[in-house]
Amino acid sequence: MKIENKEMLLYSMNTAYEELKCAMIEYNMNEKEVYFRLGSCLHWIMDCYERVKEIVPEEQKNIISFAGGGE
């Protein structure tokens, strides 16, 4: 399986994570801003996983299963 736009997916996921960390610091834990950034970060994590789950080893799929992405 060829993964299209791998670099863009990883960039987006990493950027969402960094923005979440910044929101927790810069917005002094503003609940709405942190909630939004957390949702965005989780979206990118799950989007990336959905595109590569066929090549993820079974033992590593258990890490994701708590988020509803496991088989």
Phi and psi in radians as a Rosetta constraint file:
Dihedral C 1 N 2 CA 2 C 2 CIRCULARHARMONIC -1.612 0.35
Dihedral N 2 CA 2 C 2 N 3 CIRCULARHARMONIC 2.252 0.35
Dihedral C 2 N 3 CA 3 C 3 CIRCULARHARMONIC -1.636 0.35
Dihedral N 3 CA 3 C 3 N 4 CIRCULARHARMONIC 2.011 0.35
Dihedral C 3 N 4 CA 4 C 4 CIRCULARHARMONIC -1.375 0.35
Dihedral N 4 CA 4 C 4 N 5 CIRCULARHARMONIC 2.475 0.35
Dihedral C 4 N 5 CA 5 C 5 CIRCULARHARMONIC 0.986 0.35
Dihedral N 5 CA 5 C 5 N 6 CIRCULARHARMONIC 0.690 0.35
Dihedral C 5 N 6 CA 6 C 6 CIRCULARHARMONIC -0.962 0.35
Dihedral N 6 CA 6 C 6 N 7 CIRCULARHARMONIC -0.769 0.35
Dihedral C 6 N 7 CA 7 C 7 CIRCULARHARMONIC -1.117 0.35
Dihedral N 7 CA 7 C 7 N 8 CIRCULARHARMONIC -0.691 0.35
Dihedral C 7 N 8 CA 8 C 8 CIRCULARHARMONIC -1.190 0.35
Dihedral N 8 CA 8 C 8 N 9 CIRCULARHARMONIC -0.681 0.35
Dihedral C 8 N 9 CA 9 C 9 CIRCULARHARMONIC -1.094 0.35
Dihedral N 9 CA 9 C 9 N 10 CIRCULARHARMONIC -0.839 0.35
Dihedral C 9 N 10 CA 10 C 10 CIRCULARHARMONIC -1.126 0.35
Dihedral N 10 CA 10 C 10 N 11 CIRCULARHARMONIC -0.695 0.35
Dihedral C 10 N 11 CA 11 C 11 CIRCULARHARMONIC -1.045 0.35
Dihedral N 11 CA 11 C 11 N 12 CIRCULARHARMONIC -0.811 0.35
Dihedral C 11 N 12 CA 12 C 12 CIRCULARHARMONIC -1.122 0.35
Dihedral N 12 CA 12 C 12 N 13 CIRCULARHARMONIC -0.757 0.35
Dihedral C 12 N 13 CA 13 C 13 CIRCULARHARMONIC -1.115 0.35
Dihedral N 13 CA 13 C 13 N 14 CIRCULARHARMONIC -0.813 0.35
Dihedral C 13 N 14 CA 14 C 14 CIRCULARHARMONIC -1.154 0.35
Dihedral N 14 CA 14 C 14 N 15 CIRCULARHARMONIC -0.673 0.35
Dihedral C 14 N 15 CA 15 C 15 CIRCULARHARMONIC -1.139 0.35
Dihedral N 15 CA 15 C 15 N 16 CIRCULARHARMONIC -0.742 0.35
Dihedral C 15 N 16 CA 16 C 16 CIRCULARHARMONIC -1.065 0.35
Dihedral N 16 CA 16 C 16 N 17 CIRCULARHARMONIC -0.694 0.35
Dihedral C 16 N 17 CA 17 C 17 CIRCULARHARMONIC -1.147 0.35
Dihedral N 17 CA 17 C 17 N 18 CIRCULARHARMONIC -0.777 0.35
Dihedral C 17 N 18 CA 18 C 18 CIRCULARHARMONIC -1.119 0.35
Dihedral N 18 CA 18 C 18 N 19 CIRCULARHARMONIC -0.674 0.35
Dihedral C 18 N 19 CA 19 C 19 CIRCULARHARMONIC -1.149 0.35
Dihedral N 19 CA 19 C 19 N 20 CIRCULARHARMONIC -0.616 0.35
Dihedral C 19 N 20 CA 20 C 20 CIRCULARHARMONIC -1.105 0.35
Dihedral N 20 CA 20 C 20 N 21 CIRCULARHARMONIC -0.810 0.35
Dihedral C 20 N 21 CA 21 C 21 CIRCULARHARMONIC -1.055 0.35
Dihedral N 21 CA 21 C 21 N 22 CIRCULARHARMONIC -0.761 0.35
Dihedral C 21 N 22 CA 22 C 22 CIRCULARHARMONIC -1.122 0.35
Dihedral N 22 CA 22 C 22 N 23 CIRCULARHARMONIC -0.703 0.35
Dihedral C 22 N 23 CA 23 C 23 CIRCULARHARMONIC -1.083 0.35
Dihedral N 23 CA 23 C 23 N 24 CIRCULARHARMONIC -0.638 0.35
Dihedral C 23 N 24 CA 24 C 24 CIRCULARHARMONIC -1.183 0.35
Dihedral N 24 CA 24 C 24 N 25 CIRCULARHARMONIC -0.483 0.35
Dihedral C 24 N 25 CA 25 C 25 CIRCULARHARMONIC -1.641 0.35
Dihedral N 25 CA 25 C 25 N 26 CIRCULARHARMONIC -0.981 0.35
Dihedral C 25 N 26 CA 26 C 26 CIRCULARHARMONIC -1.167 0.35
Dihedral N 26 CA 26 C 26 N 27 CIRCULARHARMONIC -0.623 0.35
Dihedral C 26 N 27 CA 27 C 27 CIRCULARHARMONIC -1.643 0.35
Dihedral N 27 CA 27 C 27 N 28 CIRCULARHARMONIC 0.246 0.35
Dihedral C 27 N 28 CA 28 C 28 CIRCULARHARMONIC 0.858 0.35
Dihedral N 28 CA 28 C 28 N 29 CIRCULARHARMONIC 0.805 0.35
Dihedral C 28 N 29 CA 29 C 29 CIRCULARHARMONIC 1.103 0.35
Dihedral N 29 CA 29 C 29 N 30 CIRCULARHARMONIC 0.585 0.35
Dihedral C 29 N 30 CA 30 C 30 CIRCULARHARMONIC -1.009 0.35
Dihedral N 30 CA 30 C 30 N 31 CIRCULARHARMONIC 2.006 0.35
Dihedral C 30 N 31 CA 31 C 31 CIRCULARHARMONIC -1.006 0.35
Dihedral N 31 CA 31 C 31 N 32 CIRCULARHARMONIC -0.756 0.35
Dihedral C 31 N 32 CA 32 C 32 CIRCULARHARMONIC -1.168 0.35
Dihedral N 32 CA 32 C 32 N 33 CIRCULARHARMONIC -0.748 0.35
Dihedral C 32 N 33 CA 33 C 33 CIRCULARHARMONIC -1.167 0.35
Dihedral N 33 CA 33 C 33 N 34 CIRCULARHARMONIC -0.769 0.35
Dihedral C 33 N 34 CA 34 C 34 CIRCULARHARMONIC -1.128 0.35
Dihedral N 34 CA 34 C 34 N 35 CIRCULARHARMONIC -0.718 0.35
Dihedral C 34 N 35 CA 35 C 35 CIRCULARHARMONIC -1.048 0.35
Dihedral N 35 CA 35 C 35 N 36 CIRCULARHARMONIC -0.780 0.35
Dihedral C 35 N 36 CA 36 C 36 CIRCULARHARMONIC -1.101 0.35
Dihedral N 36 CA 36 C 36 N 37 CIRCULARHARMONIC -0.821 0.35
Dihedral C 36 N 37 CA 37 C 37 CIRCULARHARMONIC -1.151 0.35
Dihedral N 37 CA 37 C 37 N 38 CIRCULARHARMONIC -0.638 0.35
Dihedral C 37 N 38 CA 38 C 38 CIRCULARHARMONIC -1.112 0.35
Dihedral N 38 CA 38 C 38 N 39 CIRCULARHARMONIC -0.783 0.35
Dihedral C 38 N 39 CA 39 C 39 CIRCULARHARMONIC -1.061 0.35
Dihedral N 39 CA 39 C 39 N 40 CIRCULARHARMONIC -0.731 0.35
Dihedral C 39 N 40 CA 40 C 40 CIRCULARHARMONIC -1.117 0.35
Dihedral N 40 CA 40 C 40 N 41 CIRCULARHARMONIC -0.754 0.35
Dihedral C 40 N 41 CA 41 C 41 CIRCULARHARMONIC -1.111 0.35
Dihedral N 41 CA 41 C 41 N 42 CIRCULARHARMONIC -0.793 0.35
Dihedral C 41 N 42 CA 42 C 42 CIRCULARHARMONIC -1.110 0.35
Dihedral N 42 CA 42 C 42 N 43 CIRCULARHARMONIC -0.654 0.35
Dihedral C 42 N 43 CA 43 C 43 CIRCULARHARMONIC -1.012 0.35
Dihedral N 43 CA 43 C 43 N 44 CIRCULARHARMONIC -0.837 0.35
Dihedral C 43 N 44 CA 44 C 44 CIRCULARHARMONIC -1.185 0.35
Dihedral N 44 CA 44 C 44 N 45 CIRCULARHARMONIC -0.643 0.35
Dihedral C 44 N 45 CA 45 C 45 CIRCULARHARMONIC -1.074 0.35
Dihedral N 45 CA 45 C 45 N 46 CIRCULARHARMONIC -0.842 0.35
Dihedral C 45 N 46 CA 46 C 46 CIRCULARHARMONIC -1.208 0.35
Dihedral N 46 CA 46 C 46 N 47 CIRCULARHARMONIC -0.615 0.35
Dihedral C 46 N 47 CA 47 C 47 CIRCULARHARMONIC -1.089 0.35
Dihedral N 47 CA 47 C 47 N 48 CIRCULARHARMONIC -0.788 0.35
Dihedral C 47 N 48 CA 48 C 48 CIRCULARHARMONIC -1.105 0.35
Dihedral N 48 CA 48 C 48 N 49 CIRCULARHARMONIC -0.771 0.35
Dihedral C 48 N 49 CA 49 C 49 CIRCULARHARMONIC -1.073 0.35
Dihedral N 49 CA 49 C 49 N 50 CIRCULARHARMONIC -0.767 0.35
Dihedral C 49 N 50 CA 50 C 50 CIRCULARHARMONIC -1.020 0.35
Dihedral N 50 CA 50 C 50 N 51 CIRCULARHARMONIC -0.553 0.35
Dihedral C 50 N 51 CA 51 C 51 CIRCULARHARMONIC -1.413 0.35
Dihedral N 51 CA 51 C 51 N 52 CIRCULARHARMONIC -0.353 0.35
Dihedral C 51 N 52 CA 52 C 52 CIRCULARHARMONIC -2.084 0.35
Dihedral N 52 CA 52 C 52 N 53 CIRCULARHARMONIC 0.043 0.35
Dihedral C 52 N 53 CA 53 C 53 CIRCULARHARMONIC -1.043 0.35
Dihedral N 53 CA 53 C 53 N 54 CIRCULARHARMONIC -0.444 0.35
Dihedral C 53 N 54 CA 54 C 54 CIRCULARHARMONIC -1.184 0.35
Dihedral N 54 CA 54 C 54 N 55 CIRCULARHARMONIC -0.418 0.35
Dihedral C 54 N 55 CA 55 C 55 CIRCULARHARMONIC -1.853 0.35
Dihedral N 55 CA 55 C 55 N 56 CIRCULARHARMONIC 0.072 0.35
Dihedral C 55 N 56 CA 56 C 56 CIRCULARHARMONIC -1.438 0.35
Dihedral N 56 CA 56 C 56 N 57 CIRCULARHARMONIC 2.269 0.35
Dihedral C 56 N 57 CA 57 C 57 CIRCULARHARMONIC -1.035 0.35
Dihedral N 57 CA 57 C 57 N 58 CIRCULARHARMONIC 2.548 0.35
Dihedral C 57 N 58 CA 58 C 58 CIRCULARHARMONIC -0.948 0.35
Dihedral N 58 CA 58 C 58 N 59 CIRCULARHARMONIC -0.732 0.35
Dihedral C 58 N 59 CA 59 C 59 CIRCULARHARMONIC -1.137 0.35
Dihedral N 59 CA 59 C 59 N 60 CIRCULARHARMONIC -0.446 0.35
Dihedral C 59 N 60 CA 60 C 60 CIRCULARHARMONIC -1.484 0.35
Dihedral N 60 CA 60 C 60 N 61 CIRCULARHARMONIC -0.341 0.35
Dihedral C 60 N 61 CA 61 C 61 CIRCULARHARMONIC -1.133 0.35
Dihedral N 61 CA 61 C 61 N 62 CIRCULARHARMONIC -0.461 0.35
Dihedral C 61 N 62 CA 62 C 62 CIRCULARHARMONIC -1.104 0.35
Dihedral N 62 CA 62 C 62 N 63 CIRCULARHARMONIC -0.475 0.35
Dihedral C 62 N 63 CA 63 C 63 CIRCULARHARMONIC -1.120 0.35
Dihedral N 63 CA 63 C 63 N 64 CIRCULARHARMONIC -0.667 0.35
Dihedral C 63 N 64 CA 64 C 64 CIRCULARHARMONIC -1.481 0.35
Dihedral N 64 CA 64 C 64 N 65 CIRCULARHARMONIC -0.403 0.35
Dihedral C 64 N 65 CA 65 C 65 CIRCULARHARMONIC -1.012 0.35
Dihedral N 65 CA 65 C 65 N 66 CIRCULARHARMONIC -0.478 0.35
Dihedral C 65 N 66 CA 66 C 66 CIRCULARHARMONIC -1.125 0.35
Dihedral N 66 CA 66 C 66 N 67 CIRCULARHARMONIC -0.417 0.35
Dihedral C 66 N 67 CA 67 C 67 CIRCULARHARMONIC -1.608 0.35
Dihedral N 67 CA 67 C 67 N 68 CIRCULARHARMONIC 0.115 0.35
Dihedral C 67 N 68 CA 68 C 68 CIRCULARHARMONIC 1.546 0.35
Dihedral N 68 CA 68 C 68 N 69 CIRCULARHARMONIC 0.076 0.35
Dihedral C 68 N 69 CA 69 C 69 CIRCULARHARMONIC -1.683 0.35
Dihedral N 69 CA 69 C 69 N 70 CIRCULARHARMONIC -0.071 0.35
Dihedral C 69 N 70 CA 70 C 70 CIRCULARHARMONIC -1.324 0.35
Dihedral N 70 CA 70 C 70 N 71 CIRCULARHARMONIC 2.847 0.35
